[in-house]
Amino acid sequence: MHEVFVNYRTGDGDKSAVVIEQELNNRFGEGTVFRAGTSIKSGERYPEKLINGVKRSSVLLAVIGPNWIHHPALHDEDDWVRREIVQALADGIPVIPLLDGRRTERLKRGDLPKELAVLAEHQSLPMDLHQDVRSSLERLADRIVECVPSLGAPPPGAAETPGSVNNSMADVYGTAVQARDITGDVGTVIKGNHGPVHTGNEGPVHMGKGDLNDYRNSSRTFGDGAIYVEGDNRREIRHRFGDSRKDGDDNR
């Protein structure tokens, strides 16, 4: 079910409404947004679809262009832009006025029909989809998550992102730094090596692919990627990149 209803007037905010719909569906998933132009199919009774669309939404975005307040239809009780906002206000659905473009001023109570006068008291959000597209859309998406917290949560059972980092580290006496790509002066770094490597230690250092085994200073250190270890480490350090693996080698 959609969570966001986009209210707009054709010819004054409709282009921004399309961009907003696409961005929010990309971020939160297809079907998140109700916009009349795409959500009402040919042959369907639009009055019923519009009213139900508002009632089933968690937040209504009122796209307000520079000429929105001066449009004569706003004072017509049968105007659908007006009716959708009135319905949302009556149902207690949060309404966010989106000021579309730099020339659009904040709403003033005296300029609005009495049924919409309270809309002037709603905190508006400036939108500049011509000069500041990315940050405008990010601010809008963040504000929507505040109204609908469930949109900010990861999907249940979401799989681990490939390339993510899983760490398992026991007590370390000294300094341990691990990273896939390491920059800066962090001392001795060993990454993705094959064969023996001399690091200044007195004991043997055996290298597998990305593995470091120093039997003098630590019981065992292993994993994909890179690791930097300093100090007298007496317990086990592990680091992994990507898919989690079972510790089948722990008892070898």
C-alpha positions as CSV (number, residue, x, y, z in Angstrom):
1,M,0.0,0.0,0.0
2,H,1.2,3.5,-0.8
3,E,2.3,5.8,2.1
4,V,2.8,9.1,0.4
5,F,0.1,11.0,-1.5
6,V,1.3,13.7,-4.0
7,N,-1.1,16.6,-4.4
8,Y,-0.4,18.9,-7.3
9,R,-2.0,21.2,-9.8
10,T,-1.6,20.6,-13.5
11,G,0.4,23.4,-15.1
12,D,1.8,24.6,-11.7
13,G,3.9,21.9,-10.0
14,D,3.0,18.8,-12.0
15,K,6.5,18.4,-13.4
16,S,8.0,18.5,-9.9
17,A,5.4,16.0,-8.8
18,V,6.7,13.5,-11.4
19,V,10.3,13.9,-10.2
20,I,9.2,13.5,-6.5
21,E,7.2,10.4,-7.3
22,Q,10.2,8.8,-9.1
23,E,12.7,9.7,-6.4
24,L,10.6,8.5,-3.5
25,N,9.7,5.2,-5.3
26,N,13.4,4.6,-6.0
27,R,14.3,5.2,-2.4
28,F,11.4,3.5,-0.6
29,G,10.2,1.0,-3.2
30,E,7.7,0.9,-6.0
31,G,4.1,1.6,-4.9
32,T,5.2,3.9,-2.0
33,V,3.7,7.0,-3.8
34,F,0.2,7.7,-5.0
35,R,0.1,10.3,-7.8
36,A,-3.1,10.6,-9.9
37,G,-1.3,10.6,-13.2
38,T,0.1,7.1,-12.7
39,S,-2.0,5.6,-9.8
40,I,-5.4,5.8,-11.5
41,K,-5.9,3.5,-14.5
42,S,-8.0,4.2,-17.5
43,G,-11.7,3.4,-16.8
44,E,-11.4,3.7,-13.0
45,R,-13.7,6.2,-11.2
46,Y,-11.2,8.9,-10.2
47,P,-13.3,10.6,-7.4
48,E,-13.4,7.4,-5.4
49,K,-9.7,6.6,-6.2
50,L,-8.6,10.1,-5.1
51,I,-10.5,10.2,-1.8
52,N,-9.4,6.6,-0.9
53,G,-5.9,7.4,-2.0
54,V,-5.8,10.3,0.5
55,K,-7.4,8.3,3.3
56,R,-5.0,5.4,3.0
57,S,-1.9,7.6,3.0
58,S,0.4,8.4,5.9
59,V,1.4,11.8,4.7
60,L,0.3,14.2,1.9
61,L,2.7,16.4,0.0
62,A,1.1,19.5,-1.4
63,V,3.3,20.7,-4.3
64,I,2.8,24.5,-4.4
65,G,4.1,26.3,-7.4
66,P,4.5,30.1,-7.8
67,N,1.0,30.6,-9.1
68,W,-0.7,28.1,-6.8
69,I,-2.2,30.6,-4.4
70,H,-3.6,32.8,-7.2
71,H,-5.3,30.0,-9.1
72,P,-9.1,30.8,-9.2
73,A,-10.0,27.1,-8.8
74,L,-8.6,27.1,-5.3
75,H,-11.8,28.9,-4.2
76,D,-14.0,26.3,-5.9
77,E,-15.3,23.6,-3.5
78,D,-15.2,21.1,-6.3
79,D,-11.5,21.7,-7.1
80,W,-9.7,18.4,-6.5
81,V,-6.4,20.0,-5.4
82,R,-8.4,21.7,-2.6
83,R,-10.6,18.6,-1.9
84,E,-7.6,16.3,-1.4
85,I,-6.0,18.7,1.1
86,V,-9.2,19.3,3.0
87,Q,-9.7,15.5,3.2
88,A,-6.2,15.0,4.6
89,L,-6.7,17.8,7.2
90,A,-10.0,16.3,8.3
91,D,-8.5,12.8,8.7
92,G,-5.5,14.1,10.7
93,I,-3.0,13.1,8.0
94,P,0.2,15.2,8.1
95,V,0.3,17.7,5.2
96,I,3.7,19.1,4.1
97,P,3.5,22.1,1.8
98,L,6.3,21.9,-0.7
99,L,7.3,25.4,-2.0
100,D,8.3,24.6,-5.6
101,G,10.9,27.0,-6.9
102,R,12.6,30.1,-5.5
103,R,9.8,32.4,-6.5
104,T,7.2,30.6,-4.4
105,E,6.5,32.3,-1.1
106,R,5.2,30.8,2.1
107,L,1.5,30.6,2.4
108,K,-0.4,33.3,4.2
109,R,-3.6,32.6,6.1
110,G,-5.5,35.6,4.6
111,D,-4.8,34.4,1.1
112,L,-6.4,30.9,1.6
113,P,-10.0,29.8,1.6
114,K,-11.2,29.3,5.2
115,E,-11.1,25.5,4.8
116,L,-7.4,25.7,3.9
117,A,-6.4,28.5,6.2
118,V,-4.8,26.2,8.7
119,L,-2.4,25.1,6.0
120,A,-0.5,28.4,6.5
121,E,0.4,27.1,10.0
122,H,2.1,24.0,8.6
123,Q,5.9,24.2,8.3
124,S,6.7,24.3,4.6
125,L,9.7,22.8,2.9
126,P,11.4,24.8,0.1
127,M,12.1,22.8,-3.1
128,D,14.4,23.8,-5.9
129,L,14.4,21.0,-8.4
130,H,16.1,23.2,-11.0
131,Q,19.2,24.3,-9.2
132,D,19.4,22.1,-6.1
133,V,17.8,18.8,-7.1
134,R,19.7,16.3,-5.0
135,S,19.8,18.1,-1.7
136,S,16.1,19.1,-2.1
137,L,15.0,15.5,-2.6
138,E,17.2,14.2,0.2
139,R,15.7,16.7,2.6
140,L,12.2,15.7,1.5
141,A,12.9,12.0,1.9
142,D,14.4,12.5,5.4
143,R,11.3,14.5,6.4
144,I,9.0,11.8,5.1
145,V,10.9,9.2,7.2
146,E,10.2,11.4,10.3
147,C,6.5,11.2,9.5
148,V,6.6,7.5,8.5
149,P,9.4,5.9,10.5
150,S,8.7,2.4,8.9
151,L,10.1,3.8,5.6
152,G,13.5,4.2,7.2
153,A,13.8,0.7,8.5
154,P,15.6,-2.0,6.3
155,P,13.3,-4.7,4.9
156,P,12.9,-7.7,7.3
157,G,15.4,-10.4,6.5
158,A,17.5,-8.1,4.3
159,A,20.6,-9.9,3.2
160,E,24.0,-8.7,4.0
161,T,25.4,-6.3,1.4
162,P,28.2,-7.8,-0.6
163,G,31.5,-6.2,0.4
164,S,30.3,-5.3,3.9
165,V,32.6,-5.9,6.9
166,N,32.1,-8.4,9.7
167,N,34.5,-8.3,12.6
168,S,35.1,-10.7,15.5
169,M,37.8,-9.5,17.9
170,A,38.8,-10.7,21.3
171,D,40.8,-8.6,23.8
172,V,43.7,-6.8,22.1
173,Y,46.6,-5.5,24.1
174,G,48.0,-2.7,21.9
175,T,46.7,-1.5,18.6
176,A,44.8,-3.2,15.9
177,V,43.7,-1.6,12.6
178,Q,41.9,-3.3,9.8
179,A,40.6,-2.1,6.5
180,R,40.1,-3.1,2.9
181,D,41.8,-0.1,1.5
182,I,44.4,1.5,3.8
183,T,45.9,5.0,3.4
184,G,48.1,7.1,5.6
185,D,50.9,6.1,8.0
186,V,49.6,3.2,10.1
187,G,52.9,1.2,10.4
188,T,53.3,-2.2,8.9
189,V,50.4,-3.2,6.6
190,I,50.0,-6.7,5.0
191,K,47.3,-7.1,2.4
192,G,46.4,-9.8,-0.1
193,N,49.9,-11.4,0.0
194,H,50.9,-14.9,-1.1
195,G,53.9,-16.6,0.5
196,P,56.3,-15.5,3.3
197,V,56.6,-11.9,4.4
198,H,59.2,-10.4,6.8
199,T,57.8,-7.8,9.2
200,G,60.6,-7.5,11.7
201,N,59.3,-10.2,14.0
202,E,61.6,-12.8,15.4
203,G,59.2,-15.7,14.9
204,P,57.9,-17.1,11.6
205,V,55.2,-15.3,9.6
206,H,53.2,-17.5,7.3
207,M,51.0,-15.9,4.6
208,G,48.0,-17.3,2.9
209,K,45.7,-15.2,0.8
210,G,45.2,-12.2,3.0
211,D,46.1,-14.2,6.1
212,L,48.6,-13.5,8.8
213,N,49.7,-16.1,11.3
214,D,52.2,-14.9,14.0
215,Y,52.6,-17.6,16.6
216,R,54.7,-15.5,18.9
217,N,52.5,-12.5,19.4
218,S,49.0,-13.8,18.9
219,S,47.3,-17.2,19.0
220,R,45.8,-16.7,15.5
221,T,44.9,-14.0,13.1
222,F,43.1,-14.6,9.8
223,G,40.6,-13.3,7.3
224,D,40.1,-11.8,3.8
225,G,41.5,-8.3,3.1
226,A,44.1,-6.5,5.2
227,I,45.1,-6.3,8.9
228,Y,47.6,-4.3,11.0
229,V,48.4,-5.6,14.5
230,E,50.7,-4.1,17.1
231,G,51.3,-5.0,20.7
232,D,51.3,-8.2,22.7
233,N,48.1,-9.9,21.6
234,R,47.4,-13.1,23.4
235,R,43.9,-13.9,22.1
236,E,42.2,-14.4,18.8
237,I,41.5,-11.6,16.2
238,R,39.4,-12.2,13.1
239,H,38.2,-10.0,10.3
240,R,36.0,-10.8,7.3
241,F,34.8,-9.0,4.2
242,G,31.7,-10.0,2.3
243,D,29.8,-13.2,3.0
244,S,29.9,-14.6,6.6
245,R,31.7,-18.0,6.9
246,K,31.4,-20.7,9.4
247,D,34.4,-21.2,11.6
248,G,35.2,-24.6,10.2
249,D,39.0,-24.1,10.6
250,D,38.9,-23.0,14.3
251,N,39.7,-26.5,15.7
252,R,42.4,-27.4,13.1
